[in-house]
Amino acid sequence: MLLGGAVLVSAAMTWILPAGQYDRRDDPATGRRIVVAGTYHRTDAAPVGPFAAIVAIPRGFVAAADVIAVVILVGGAWVVVDRLGTLPAVVAALVSAFAGRGLWIVPIMSLFFGTMGALENMQEEIIPLVPALLVLGRGLGVDAVVVVAMSAGAAMVGSAFGPTNPFQAGIALKLAQLPPLSAGGLRLGMFIVGLGLWIGWTMRYAARTREASRDVRDVRDVRSVRLQPDIDVRLQSNLDVRLKADTTSGRHVLILALVLAPMAAYVYGALRLGWGFNELSAAFVIGGLAAGLIGGLGLTGTVTAYLEGMQSLLSAALMVGIARSITVVLEDGRIVDTILNGLVTPLAGVPPMAASVLMVPFHALIHVVVPSVSGHAVLTMPLFVPLADVLGLSRQVPVLAYQTGAGLTELATPTNGALMAILLAAGVPFTRWIRFAIGGVLLLAVVGVVSLLLV
């Protein structure tokens, strides 16, 4: 409902705001089309009518097809693994290992997902992992907000501040004509401090809301977990299997390795081979089918489990498609550049230090309209970098402001399809997530602002 309403509001804006656009040119350094500063001009109006706004929804699905494929195909692979009893076995082992050790699983998981975010901008890949993470969280007595925070939240913090993220910092640095690892020490410090603050914020919430049964000392308690009905991926049936001391037997270890291998291959492929979501989806198809066959489901059983898993992730895929349709409407109405120009122009008349700080909220506002971090960088860096030159600021300033403003907005904007799908899968209302996340986002914003003053 929230995203559908945003589509209609976006359509209404195309009738109110004047249409306009910047000229663009091909940039050989990034292989993308970028904005040419100082070329904004009015164009013919292209208001989006009610029916055209609805048509934008299936067009959004087409535009986000590779992301939707990741959600469905990766999710199917994980359901195959669950059918083999591997997920309950691993969860039982983790609960047993951390029983009596408080909430140490939270920083460990946060560090893993934060690192993945810093390496390859992990977001959509988390959606199909949510059911298994929920079982782990419930077994340890923490709620779904903690599960989202230590996975998706940590990954988004890592993506925002990570010095090696090729889809965020990497593109922005190229567009600013700066070396790939310039100011790497500062960005590494931002990553360590930012992720540490986010972990502390999550731990504080987890400690305050943890269930009365503080530590799950009996592995069998995992069977009491009840998943959200809208993400039933047949996990519950397998939670009733008999969990023995050898739950991490060689068979389960092999099956888990088969389904995790595609993720490791994807990280390498994204950094070295130019892989995208299609390669990730294909790798998980191979891993899921191999796990089912080796686990003894047979070809028919494996395919059946895979199809059921794909079906269970359709609601999450729906969120991704509708979120993408918002940008489709704004692009059709030719007002994306109008919004950008209206935000950038006032900064030229502000003192340099104030302008550097104001770039952060400006990037946050732009990112609501342009939820792709790479698309945001391509759109804004050619405008903010010349502005920094005019004001006598380091070119690191617009890059850091972009990382902070756009990166942290990922944690709070309803136009982030991955976030909305993860919240849906975890059964966390958006308003409840915002109440938790807003304090952490403000703390992290301070880290970004301080980094601007240190450049």
N, C-alpha and C positions, 0 to 999 in steps of 0.2 A: 504493500500500500504506500509506504514511504517513497520507494523508488518510482512507482507509477505516478504518484503525485508530482515528483520532481520532473518527470518527462513532460507533464502538462504545464507546469510552471515554466519550464524551459521554452516550450512552444509559445506561451504567452509573452515571454521576453522578446521573442523575435518580432512581435508586433509593436513593441514599445521602443526598443533600442535601435538606433540607425545601423544599417548594414555597412560594413567596411572591411578592408583587408590590407595586409602588408604584401609587398612584392617578396618573392622567394627565389633562392638560387640553390643550385646543387653544391654541396660542400664535400670536396674530395677527402678531407681528413676523417669525416665520420660516415660518408656515404649516404647522407640524408639531405633533404631539402630544408633550408633554414631561412629565417626571416631576415630581410634586409632592413637595417635600422633607418628610420627617417622616411620611410616610403608609405606610411599609412595613408589611405585615401578612402573616401566614401564609394560605395558601389550600389547597384540597384537593389532595392529592398527585396527580400525573399521570405516573407512571413510564412510560418508553418501552421497550417490549419489543423483542426481537431483530428480529421481522418489521417492526415499525413503524420501527425504525432504518433498515432497508433501503429501506422505502417513502419515507423522508425523502430518499433520493438523487434519485429522479426529481422529487420536490417541490423539491429544491434547484435542479434544472435549470430548473424553471418560475419559481422566485423570481429566478434570475439570467438570465432569458431575454434581457433587453436587452444584458447584457454578452456573453453567448454569441453573440448576433447580431453584435455589433461584431467579435468575434474572427474569425468565419467570413466575414462579408461584406467587411470591410476586407482580410483576407488574400486573398480571391479577387481583389480589385482589384489587389493588388501582384503576383500571379502573372501576370495579364494583361500588366502592364508588363514583367515579366521575359521573357515569351514574345516580346515585341517586341525584345529585346536591349538595352533601356534600362538595366536594372540592371547588367549586366556592363560596359556602356559607362561608366556613372557611377562604378562601383567602380574601373575601370581608370584613369579620369581622376583620382580621388582618390589612388589609390596612386602614380600618376606625380607628382602635385603634391607629395605628402609624402615621396616617396623621398629619403633623405638628410637629412631634417629631423627625424629622431628620432620622438618620440611626441607631437608637437604636435596630432595629430588627437584625442587623448584629451581634453585640456581643452576643445577646440573643441566636440566632440560633447557633453561633459558640461555645458558652459554652455548649449547649446541645450536639452537635455532637462531640465536643472535649471530653466531659465526656463519651459518648458512646464509643469512640475510646479507651479511657483509660480503660474502663470496659471490653469490649469484642472485641476489634480490628475491629470495624465497618468499612467496606468498601463496599463490594458487596451489602450489604443491602440498600445502598443509591441509587443504580442505578434506581430502579423503583420509587423512590421518586422524581427524577429530574423534571419530568413534572410539578408536583404541586409546587415545589420550584421555577421553572422558572416563573410560573404565579405570585407567590408572589413577586419575584424580579422585574418583569416587572411592576407590579402594583405600586411598590415603586420607580420606576425610576432607578434601578441599572441593569447592564448588566449581561450576563450569567457567566462571569468570577467571579464576586462577588458571584453569587449563588454557583458555584463550590467551591470557596474558603471558604465560611462560612459553607459549609456542608462537602464535601469530604476532603478539605484541613484541616479544623479544626479537623476532625476525625483522619486523619493521623498524625497530630501533637500530638494529645492526645494518639494515639497508640504508638508513638515513645518515649514519655517522661513519660507516665502514669506509676505510681509505681505498679498498680494492673493488668496490661494487662497479662492475663494468657498465651497468645499465643506468647508473645514477651519477656518481662522482666521476666515473670514467668519461662519459659523454660530455658532461658539463666542463670538465677540464680540457677536453679536446676543443670544444667550441670556444673556450676562453684562451686557446693557444698556449696552454700551460703544459709542462711535462706531466705524464700520467701519475707519478707519485710525488709531485710537488706538494710541500707542506704535509708530507706523509706522517711526520711525527705528531703534528698538531691533530690531524684527523684520527690517528691511532689513540691519542689521548682522549679525544672526544668520544670515540667508541668505547674505551674502557670505562670512563667516568659515566657516560650516558647509560650503558648497559648495566653498570653497577647500581645507578640510581633507580633504573626500572626494576631490577631484581629486588632492591630494597623496598620499593613501593609495592611490588607484588607480594613479597613476604609479609609486609605489614598487614596487608588486607587478608592474606591467607591465615595469619595467626589470629586475627580478630574474628574471622568467620568460620574457622575450622569446627567441624562437628564435635560434639561432646566426647565421642569415642576417639580421643586424640590420636592414638597410634593403633593401627590395625596389626595386632600381634598374631592373629591366626590367618594363614593364607586362605582358608576357606571363606573368610569374610568377603572376599572378592565376589562371591556368588550372589551377595545381597544387592549388588549394583543394579539400578534400574535406569535404562537409557531413555532419552527423549523419544517419544513415539514417532516423530517425524524424521528421525535418522536411523530407523531400524534397519540395520544391515546384517541381520541374523546373528549379531554378536551374542544376544541374550541366550539363545539356545545353547551356544557353546560354553557359556559361563557356568552351566550346570554339569559340565564334564568333570570326571573325578580328577582332581589336581593332586598328583603324587609328588614325592620329593624329587623325582627325576624329570620335572616339567621342562627343564632345559636340556633334554636329551639331544643326541646327535642329529636326529631327524628334524627336530624343531630348529636347531641352530642352522642346519643346511637350508631349510625352507625360508627362514628369516634372512639369511644371507642372499638367497636368490631374489627376494623382493626388495632388498636394500641396495643390491648391486646397481640397478638402474639409476638410483639417485647419485651414487658415487660416480658413475660413468657420465651422468649429466653435468655434474659440477666440472669435471675435467673438460667435457665437450663444449660447455658454454664458455669456458675461459680460453680454450686452445683451438677449438674446431668450429666455432661459430654456431653451435647447436642452439635450437630453440625448443618451444614446447612440443612440436611435432615429434622431434627425436626423443624427448622425454616420454611421451605417450607410447611410442613404439617400443621403447626399452621396457616399459612396465607391462605391455602386452606380452612380450617374450618372458619376462620374469614371472608374471602371474600364471601363464600357461605351464611353464616349467615347474613351478612350485606345485601346482595341482597334479601334474602327472607324476612327479617324484613322490608326492605325498599320498598317492594311491587313489585319488578321486576318479581316475580314468578320464578319457577324452570327453565323454558326454557329461560326466559330473563336473568336470572343470569348466566347460563352456556354460553349463547351466548356472553354476555359482557365479561365474563372471558376469553373465547377463543380469542376474538378480542384483549384484553389486552395482552395476551401471544404473539400473532402474532406481535404486535407493538414493543415488546422488543427483537425480534430476532436479530436485528442488533447489539444491545449491547451484547447479548450472543455470537455473532460471534467474537467480540473483545476478550472476555475472552478465548475462545477456541484457537484462533490463538496465543495469547500470551503464553498460556501453551505449545503449540507445539514447541516453541523455546527451552524450557528446555528439551523437549523430544528429539530433535535433538542432543543437547549437551550431554545428557546422553547416547544416542545410540553411539555417537562417542567416548565415554569414555574420554572426555577432561575436564569435570567439575573439577575433582580433580587435573588435570594438571594445570589448571588456578589457583586454590586455592593454590597449592604448590608453584607456581611461585610468588604469591603475599606474602605468609607468610614467606618464607625462608629469604628474605633480611632483615626482621625486627630483626632477631637474632643478626645482627652485628651493630645495631644502639643503641646509648645511651638510657637508660631507659625512660627519659622524652620525648625525641623525638619519641621513639617507641610508647609510649602511644598516642601521638597526631596523628602519622601516621596511627595508626590502624583505624581511622575514614575514611579517603579516601580509605583505603584498603577495608574496609567493604562496602563502597559505590560501588566500582568496582565489588566486588563479588556479590552484590545484583542485579546488572543488569543481571547477568547470572543466579542467583538463586533468583527469585522474591518472593518466599514464605518466610515470616519472621520466621516462625517456622522451615521450612526446612533449612534456612540459619543458624539459631542458632545451630541446630543439626550438621550441617556440619562444622561450624567454631569454636565453643566454645571449643571442645576437643583439638584444635590446639593452639588457642590463650591463653587459661588458663595456660597450661604448660609453654608457652613462657613468660607469666607474672611472673610465679614463678621463672624462670631462671633469669629474669632481675631484680628481687627483687621488683616487683610492686604488689599492692593490686589486688586481684582477681576481685574487683569491676571495675577495669580499663577496661579489655576486655569486660565486660558486658555493661558498659556505652558507650564504643566506638562502640560496636555492635548496641546498641539502637540508637545512633546518626547517624552512617553511614548508616545502613540498613533502619532505620525508616524514615529518611529525604529523602533518595533516592526514597522511595515510592511516593513522591510528584513529581518526575521528570523523572522516567524511563519509556520508552515505553513498557517494558516487564511487567509492572503492568497492568494486564488485567482489573481490576476494574477501575483504573484511566482512561484508554483509553475508556472504555465503558461509563463512566460518562461524559467525554469530548464529546464523540459522541452524547450522549443523549441531552447534553446541547448546541450542535452546536458550540463548542469552538475548533478551530484548535489547535493541539498540540504545534505548534510554538508560537502561541499567549499565551497559558497557560505558557509556559516556560519563555517567556519574563516577565510575571507577577510574577511567583513563584520564580525565581532564586534569587532575592534580599531577599525575606523572608526566603528562605532556608539557605542562607549565614548567616543571622542574627541568625537563630536557631542553625546553626553549631557552632557559637561562644558560645552559651549557653552550648552545649555539651562539647566543648573543655575546657571551664572554670570548668565544673563539674569534668573533668578528673584531673585537677590540684588541686582540692579541696579534692580529695579522700585521 
